[in-house]
């Protein structure tokens, strides 16, 4: 149940001037070693790395099905309209000479 304080905090966050910080990174698909340059949001407030299902599909990423769906919640606690996370993709991320192998959650309807 939302308290009046929670509602005020959400309204405060909504009225703040948002500044986006993006960086150019290379993503490498593990299966093909193909690389793409992308602009990534540096700090979205998300607790994990995410990409849209549309982007993953267009770029040809190989999706790995999760054993259990992960619900996605917005900052106000409501469920995200894009739906649950059903898949991840394995990638290498390159930035300024650093390489990190990781999994990125894929959010949005899977077709």
C-alpha positions in Angstrom: 0.0 0.0 0.0 1.4 3.4 -1.0 1.8 5.8 1.8 1.5 9.6 1.3 5.2 9.9 1.9 6.0 7.4 -0.9 3.7 9.3 -3.2 5.5 12.6 -2.4 8.9 11.0 -2.9 7.8 9.7 -6.3 6.5 13.1 -7.3 9.8 14.7 -6.2 11.8 12.2 -8.4 9.5 12.9 -11.3 10.0 16.7 -11.1 13.8 16.5 -10.8 15.8 17.4 -13.9 17.1 14.1 -15.3 20.5 14.0 -16.8 21.5 11.1 -19.0 25.1 10.0 -19.2 25.9 7.7 -22.1 29.1 6.1 -23.2 30.1 4.4 -26.5 30.9 0.7 -26.0 31.5 -2.3 -28.2 29.3 -5.4 -27.7 30.6 -8.7 -29.0 28.3 -11.6 -29.6 29.9 -14.6 -28.0 28.6 -17.1 -30.7 29.9 -15.2 -33.8 32.5 -12.8 -32.4 30.8 -10.1 -34.3 31.0 -6.6 -32.7 28.7 -3.6 -32.8 29.2 -0.1 -31.4 26.4 1.1 -29.2 25.6 4.0 -27.0 24.8 2.7 -23.5 23.2 4.5 -20.6 25.8 4.6 -17.9 23.6 4.6 -14.8 19.9 4.0 -15.4 19.3 3.1 -11.7 18.6 -0.5 -12.8 20.1 -3.3 -10.6 21.2 -5.3 -13.7 22.2 -4.8 -17.3 19.3 -4.8 -19.7 18.6 -4.5 -23.4 15.3 -4.5 -25.3 14.1 -7.6 -27.0 13.7 -5.5 -30.2 17.4 -4.5 -30.1 18.5 -8.1 -29.3 16.4 -9.5 -32.2 17.6 -6.8 -34.7 21.2 -7.4 -33.8 21.0 -11.2 -34.0 21.9 -12.0 -30.4 21.4 -15.6 -29.4 18.9 -15.6 -26.6 19.3 -17.9 -23.6 15.9 -18.9 -22.0 15.7 -18.4 -18.2 14.4 -21.3 -16.1 12.1 -18.8 -14.3 10.7 -15.5 -15.4 12.0 -12.4 -13.6 9.4 -9.7 -12.9 10.6 -6.1 -13.6 9.5 -3.3 -11.3 9.7 0.4 -11.9 11.1 2.9 -9.4 7.6 3.4 -7.9 7.2 -0.4 -7.3 4.7 -1.0 -10.1 5.2 -3.8 -12.6 6.9 -2.7 -15.8 4.6 -2.6 -18.9 7.2 -4.3 -21.1 6.7 -7.6 -19.1 9.0 -10.1 -17.4 12.5 -11.0 -18.3 12.4 -14.3 -20.1 15.9 -14.4 -21.7 19.5 -13.2 -21.4 22.3 -12.8 -23.9 26.0 -13.5 -23.3 28.3 -10.8 -24.5 31.7 -9.3 -24.2 31.6 -5.6 -23.4 34.6 -3.5 -24.4 35.3 0.0 -23.1 38.6 1.9 -23.1 40.8 -1.2 -23.4 38.8 -3.2 -20.8 36.9 -6.4 -21.6 34.1 -7.8 -19.5 32.2 -11.0 -20.3 28.7 -10.8 -18.9 25.0 -11.6 -19.4 22.5 -8.9 -20.2 18.8 -9.4 -19.4 16.4 -9.0 -22.3 13.3 -7.0 -21.5 10.1 -6.9 -23.6 7.8 -9.2 -25.4 9.6 -12.1 -27.0 8.2 -12.9 -30.5 
